[in-house]
Amino acid sequence: MKTAKKTRTFLSLSFLFSWLVWGGMLMFPISAQFFIPLLFLGAFGPSLVAIYMVQTSRDSRVIKGFWLRVVDIRRIGWKWLLLIFLIFPLILLVGYSFLFLLGEELPNFSSYFSGLVDFEAVAFFLIFMMLGGPLAEELGWRGYILDPLQEKWGRLGGSIMVGSFWVLWHLPLFFIEGTSQFEKGFGITFWSWALQIMVLSVIFTWVYNHTQKSILAAVLLHFMANFAYPLDLDVKGEVVFSLVRLLVTLPIILSWYKGSPAKEKIVARFNLS
């Protein structure tokens, strides 16, 4: 199957699977006991489709390489592993520091660990956080579709395209009462969230490309991004965190174009040194 066709097939099946599950939640009454399982089932669309397409490729090298990228932590390296676990808490710290300087009250950070009073609670929290996004999505977004998109459109173009599909894929959740997306609504919080998705896409591509295309690295990044998400931001908070996120991506994007033909053309055109 040609790359373009595989990309279209992946996107079509991922959206179809997830939107059918979430659409069913919108159309039919769902009892409380089935709400979370169905929500998670829909979230697994990208990863399930990626696994299906890899396994049915009948190429043993592709299959083995895919699963090695999922489980082999050695591909990441300790420096990048440290960055994975620190970058989003640092963004959280910087964002709230700016808000504090602007006279805003800081949130109660204990809320990030509320209810984690014993081993069972901690284990449930870790499983819940790992399933609800990282494992459900990253085998698809980064593990399957990122490579062909950045091969055709470059690292930034590929990141923007994955981010755009990522935002669109989430849209049904904004209509399902009880989800975090429903609570955001379609005001400034929505646009701040959409911008974060685009920023995450750039950061994920950057880390992914520096960790031998590790899907595990993307899974861990997704986990940390979800965990270190700012709480209860007002309009000023959303603006501040949006600016901080953009500033984080700026050096990444500049590094991608350092020494590139595009940069050399700009330098020659304007006689820059």
C-alpha positions in Angstrom: 0.0 0.0 0.0 1.4 3.4 -1.0 2.3 5.9 1.7 -0.4 8.4 0.8 -3.0 5.7 0.7 -1.9 4.3 4.1 -2.1 7.8 5.6 -5.6 8.3 4.3 -6.7 4.9 5.5 -5.3 5.4 8.9 -7.0 8.8 9.3 -10.3 7.5 8.0 -10.4 4.4 10.2 -9.2 6.3 13.3 -11.8 9.0 13.0 -14.5 6.5 12.0 -13.9 4.3 15.0 -13.6 7.0 17.6 -16.4 9.2 16.3 -18.8 6.2 16.1 -18.1 5.3 19.7 -18.4 8.9 20.9 -21.3 9.6 18.6 -23.1 6.7 20.2 -22.6 8.2 23.6 -24.2 11.4 22.4 -27.1 9.8 20.7 -28.1 7.1 23.2 -28.5 7.2 27.0 -25.4 5.8 28.7 -25.5 4.5 32.3 -22.7 5.7 34.6 -20.9 2.4 34.7 -20.3 2.4 31.0 -19.3 6.0 30.6 -15.6 5.7 31.3 -15.1 2.4 29.4 -16.8 3.8 26.3 -14.9 7.0 26.6 -11.7 5.1 26.7 -12.7 2.7 23.9 -13.2 5.7 21.6 -9.9 7.2 22.6 -8.1 4.0 21.5 -9.1 4.6 17.9 -5.6 5.8 16.6 -3.6 3.2 18.4 -5.9 0.3 17.5 -6.0 1.3 13.9 -2.2 1.7 13.8 -1.7 -1.8 15.4 -4.2 -3.3 12.8 -2.4 -1.7 9.9 1.1 -2.7 11.1 0.1 -6.3 11.9 -1.7 -6.7 8.5 1.3 -5.4 6.6 2.8 -8.9 6.8 6.2 -7.3 6.9 8.1 -8.9 9.8 10.7 -6.1 9.9 7.9 -3.4 10.1 6.1 -5.4 12.8 9.2 -6.0 14.9 10.4 -2.4 14.5 7.0 -1.0 15.5 6.8 -3.0 18.8 10.5 -2.3 19.6 9.8 1.4 19.4 6.9 0.8 21.8 8.8 -1.1 24.5 12.5 -0.4 24.2 13.4 2.3 26.7 17.1 2.2 25.6 16.2 4.1 22.4 15.4 7.2 24.5 18.7 7.7 26.5 18.8 9.1 30.0 19.2 12.8 28.9 16.1 12.7 26.8 14.3 10.6 29.4 15.1 13.4 32.0 13.8 16.0 29.6 10.6 14.1 29.0 9.8 14.1 32.8 10.8 17.7 33.3 9.7 19.8 30.4 6.0 20.0 31.2 6.4 20.5 34.9 8.9 23.3 34.0 6.4 24.9 31.7 3.8 24.7 34.5 6.2 26.3 36.9 7.2 29.1 34.5 3.6 29.8 33.6 2.4 30.1 37.2 5.5 32.2 38.0 4.5 34.8 35.4 0.9 34.7 36.7 2.2 35.3 40.3 4.2 38.3 39.1 1.1 39.6 37.5 -0.7 39.4 40.8 -2.7 36.2 40.3 -3.2 33.7 43.1 -1.5 30.4 42.6 -3.6 27.2 42.7 -3.5 24.6 45.4 -1.0 22.2 43.9 -2.1 19.5 46.3 -5.1 19.1 44.0 -2.7 17.4 41.5 -2.3 14.5 44.0 -5.8 14.6 45.6 -7.1 11.2 46.5 -3.7 9.5 46.2 -3.6 8.3 49.8 -2.6 4.7 49.3 -0.9 2.3 46.8 -4.2 1.3 45.3 -5.2 4.9 44.6 -1.7 5.7 43.1 -1.8 2.5 40.9 -5.3 3.4 39.6 -4.3 7.0 38.9 -1.2 5.9 36.9 -3.2 3.3 34.9 -6.0 5.8 34.3 -3.6 8.6 33.2 -1.5 6.2 31.0 -4.6 4.7 29.2 -6.5 7.9 28.8 -4.5 9.4 26.0 -0.9 8.2 26.0 -1.4 4.5 25.1 -4.7 5.1 23.4 -3.4 7.6 20.9 0.4 7.7 20.5 0.9 4.4 18.7 -1.1 6.1 16.0 -0.3 9.8 16.0 3.5 9.5 16.4 4.0 5.7 15.9 2.3 5.5 12.5 1.3 8.8 10.9 4.1 11.2 11.8 6.8 9.7 9.8 5.1 9.8 6.3 3.8 13.3 7.0 7.2 14.8 8.0 8.9 13.0 5.1 6.5 14.8 2.7 6.0 18.1 4.5 9.1 18.4 6.7 9.3 18.4 10.5 7.3 21.6 11.1 4.8 20.8 8.4 4.3 17.3 9.6 3.9 18.4 13.2 1.3 21.0 12.2 -0.6 18.4 10.2 -0.6 15.8 13.0 -1.6 18.5 15.4 -4.5 19.6 13.2 -5.8 16.1 12.9 -5.4 15.7 16.6 -7.5 18.7 17.4 -10.3 17.7 14.9 -10.3 14.1 16.3 -11.1 15.4 19.8 -14.1 17.5 18.7 -16.9 15.1 19.6 -15.7 15.1 23.2 -16.6 18.8 23.5 -20.3 17.8 23.2 -20.2 14.9 25.7 -21.2 16.1 29.2 -18.8 14.8 31.8 -15.6 15.1 29.8 -12.9 17.7 30.5 -13.4 19.0 26.9 -17.1 19.6 27.6 -16.1 21.8 30.6 -13.8 23.9 28.4 -16.5 24.8 25.9 -15.7 26.7 22.7 -14.5 30.0 24.2 -10.9 31.2 24.7 -10.2 28.0 26.7 -10.8 25.9 23.5 -8.4 28.0 21.5 -5.8 27.9 24.2 -6.2 24.1 24.3 -6.0 23.8 20.5 -2.8 25.9 20.6 -1.4 23.6 23.2 -2.1 20.6 21.0 -0.1 22.2 18.2 2.7 23.0 20.6 2.7 19.4 21.9 2.9 18.2 18.3 6.0 20.2 17.7 7.6 19.1 21.0 6.6 15.4 20.4 8.2 15.5 16.9 11.4 17.0 18.3 11.7 14.4 21.0 10.6 11.5 18.7 13.2 12.4 16.1 16.0 12.5 18.8 15.0 9.2 20.4 15.3 6.9 17.4 11.6 7.4 16.7 10.6 6.0 20.1 6.9 5.6 20.5 7.5 5.0 24.2 9.0 8.5 24.4 5.8 9.9 22.9 3.7 7.9 25.4 5.7 9.2 28.3 5.5 12.8 27.0 1.8 12.5 26.6 1.5 11.3 30.2 3.5 14.2 31.6 1.6 16.7 29.4 -1.7 15.5 30.9 -0.3 15.4 34.4 1.2 18.9 34.4 -1.7 20.6 32.8 -2.6 24.0 34.4 -5.7 24.0 36.5 -8.6 26.5 36.6 -7.1 29.2 34.4 -9.0 32.4 33.7 -8.5 34.4 30.5 -5.3 36.0 31.7 -3.9 32.6 32.6 -4.8 31.1 29.3 -3.0 33.9 27.5 0.1 33.6 29.7 0.3 29.8 29.2 -0.2 30.2 25.5 2.7 32.6 25.2 4.9 30.4 27.4 4.2 27.4 25.2 4.9 29.3 22.0 8.2 30.5 23.5 9.2 26.8 24.2 8.6 25.8 20.6 10.5 28.8 19.1 14.0 27.4 19.7 12.9 24.0 18.5 11.6 25.4 15.2 14.6 27.6 14.7 16.9 24.6 15.2 15.0 22.7 12.5 15.8 25.5 10.0 19.4 26.1 11.1 21.5 25.6 8.0 18.6 24.5 5.9 18.3 25.5 2.2 15.3 27.7 3.1 17.4 29.6 5.6 20.3 30.0 3.1 17.9 31.4 0.5 16.6 34.0 3.0 20.1 34.9 4.0 21.2 35.4 0.4 18.1 37.4 -0.5 18.5 39.9 2.2 22.3 39.8 2.5 22.2 38.6 6.0 25.1 37.0 7.8 
